[in-house]
Amino acid sequence: MSILFSPIQIKNVVLKNRIVVSPMCEYSSIDGFANNWHLVHLGSRAVGGAGLIITEATAVSPEGRISIVDLGIWKDEHKTKLKEIVDFIHENGSIAGIQLAHAGRKGSFDIPWENPAQVGEDKGGWDTVAPSAIQFNPKDKMPIALDTAGIEKVKADFKAAAHRALAVGFKVVEVHAAHGYLLHQFLSPLSNQRNDEYGGSFENRIRLLLEVIAAVQEVWPSENPLFVRISATDWVNGGWNEKESVHLAKILKEIGVDVIDTSTGGLAREQQIPVGPNYQVRFAEDIKKQTGLITGAVGLITEAQQAEDILKERKADLIFMARELLRNPYFSLHAAKQLNDDIQWPVQYERAKP
């Protein structure tokens, strides 16, 4: 059997294969509620054979959303539909995970295909927050620098969201500290120019992330997998970088994080990204080799053999896929055939199995 379709155990969870549905914003919620679109979107990837299915960035508070139509888990009423989705995923042999997120200064956006810009309160927007009063885009509203009370609220919101996720039945939680959103904003000196215990030195800039993880761990069972998504580099001189990511990963391993979902970029408009197949894989490989942590590779991985080679060469342990799985929710079923693996199809589809 290929490595791609071999199982992997992470604490008390066994993934049937190494294919992970990466979080992908659907911009289809009202007031944070999941609906039938999310059920079909995520459920079809379970029918399609992926091992782990992670929700889109799920806001821990209303002001933690990227857009006015983002998914949320900031109130108990959100749990009902999410549970229906989680149950369907598990009934079809995949594992359900949730990405907990706070957009920070990159929030309060309109529906992207209608108006890709921030909106005011008159259109459902809100005042954004950040480590420092620095905009991502000159046209954006000026974010409010978080004070002590604001920071405590962020930690409490992540904790409450993790508690709800456990009640819903999610088996994996991922803390989103990448792509220029709030926790990444604290990590990077480009966006964090504080002069208190949350800014300046590396130890100070990672403090909020560590405190958020500690808050999550107060309610998330130690036997359940805990992932963290990071941007391993800002792709900007003077920004967050690969060396700091490895250092952070070592600390995250010590405090009980199980997997580093390794992406890049998203924090600075001046980033220069050499986009191409496997362009982010080396960061996952570096963290894996230097820390021994399980890592996930992501970014323009579109072919079965490409994914298999990454695993075979020990560059990562999991393959996170996004756009390819938007194009083809049944990628996993076809990839197994390409790698000469005989995997179980949904019984309803067996008669179409090649």
Order of alpha helices (4+ residues) and beta strands (2+ residues): beta-beta-beta-alpha-beta-alpha-beta-beta-beta-alpha-beta-alpha-alpha-alpha-beta-alpha-beta-alpha-beta-alpha-beta-alpha-alpha
